[in-house]
Amino acid sequence: MREIYNPYEKYGLRRVVNASSSLTRLGGSIAPPEVFRAMEDASKSFVQIPELQHWAGKAIAEATGAEAGLPTAGSSNAILLAAAACIMKGTELEKYDPLKLETWTHIIKKLPMHTKGLKTEFIVQRSNRNVYDHAVECAGGRFVEVGTEEGTTEKELSEAYNPGKTAAYYFTDRTSEKRLPLATVIRIAHEHDAPVIVDAASELPPKKNLRKYISKGADLVIISGGKFLSGPNNSGILAGRKDLVKLAHLQAYPFHGVGRASKMCRETIAGLVTALKIYVKQDEESIFRAWENKAKWMVEQMDVIPDVEAGLSFETTIEEKEPMVPLCYVKIDENVFGMTGEELFHKLREGDPSIETRYRASSGRLMINPEFMLDDEEYIVTERIREILTQAIGG
C-alpha cells in the first residue's frame, strides 16, 4: 500500500480517502489556499458583523442573480432562516433594519414556540421530503404534505394553500423524479402569492445552477458553501428576494432570533466569499475532464480483475439529465469472493486509511467518485480493493 501523509496521525486518528462526495461528516471539501489566506487576514481585526454580512450578501447576490444574499452557518441554518423569514412576512419585523442600532428582539423571540397568529405552514410534496427539511420545523414551521411517494397532482398542490396559514411552498431539488417539477411548484405558489423556498444545497456542479433557481422564479434559494464551492465546511448561502433575505438577516447571528445559536465568525464569512469568487471563475470543463480521466483510469485497473465488472457511470441532474460527475463503478461476483458489494464497502471504510466510497444496493455496485480524491489516491483505492479481493479468495 502506498504511503500518504496523514495530518491526523499525531492525534491517533485515521486519514480518510474521500471517494464518495462532499460529506459534512468528512469535513466537507478542501478549500483553496486563497480561502485560508482571506480567513487569516480577517482574523487580524474586528468588524461590525452585520456590515460584513451585508457586504458578503452583495457578492452572493451578484453570483446568484438574486436581489440579495446572506452568508449562513451552513445550509441547514440557511433553511431555518429562510423558513423564519417566511413566517415573519407581513409582521412588524419588516420595518426594522439589520444595519441600524435598533431592538427587535421582542419580535424574533416568538420563534419557534410562540407562533399564534403567524403563518407557519409549509406546503411540500410527499415525494419531495428529506432529512434536512427538519430545519423548517426548528424555525417553528409545520409541513403540510400533499400527494404520495408516487407523485402529486397540480390540483393537490394548489388546494393545499391556506391564505391564513400558508407561509411558503418548499422544494428540494435532488429527490424523487416522481415529484412535480420546480417550474410547476413556482407557478402554483405564485398564483397564491406565496413564496417558494428551494433547497439546492448539493446542486453544484454545474456552475450555472448558482443562478438557475433564481432565474426560474424561486424566492429563496439555499446553496452549501462547504461542499462544491470549497468554502469553510460550516458555511452556506441564502439568496433571494430582498424583503425575505432582510427578514432572515434580522433573525440570524449576531442578533437574538432562532439563528443566534449558529454563529458564523468573520473569518468564515471572508473565506466563503473568497471561495465563491474562485468558483465562479473556474474552468468547469477542464475540471470535469480531470475527474473523468481519473475515473476511466480506475475502471481500467478494476476491469482486468477476474470476476469483477467495472465501468464508467455519470451522475446527472434530475430535470435536465446533464452529466454532473463521472463515477467508476465496481461490481464483484459475490459467489467467487464470498462477500457482497456492501461488505466490500465496509471493509474499505474500516481500513487505514479509511476509504469512503458509495454503495448502491439496487444494483449491488460500489461507486467511486473522483471529485474529492487527492493526488495519487486513485492508486490507494484500487490497490486496497485488489488486496481485499485477493485475500477473500485466499491469495
Secondary structure by P-SEA (a helix, b strand, c coil): cbbbbbccccccbbbbccccccccccccccccaaaaaaaaaaaccccaaaaaaaaaaaaaaaaccccbbbbcccaaaaaaaaaaaaaaccccccccccccccccccccccccccccccccbbbbbccccccccccccccccccccccccccccaaaaaaccccccccbbbbbcccccccccaaaaaaaaaaacbbbbbcccccccccccccccccccccbbbbbccccccccccbbbbbccaaaaaaaaaaccccccccccccccaaaaaaaaaaaaaaaacaaaaaaaaaaaaaaaaaaaaaacccbbbbbbbbcccccccccbbbbbbbcccccccccaaaaaaaaaacccbbbbbbbccccbbbbbccccccaaaaaaaaaaaaaaaaaacc
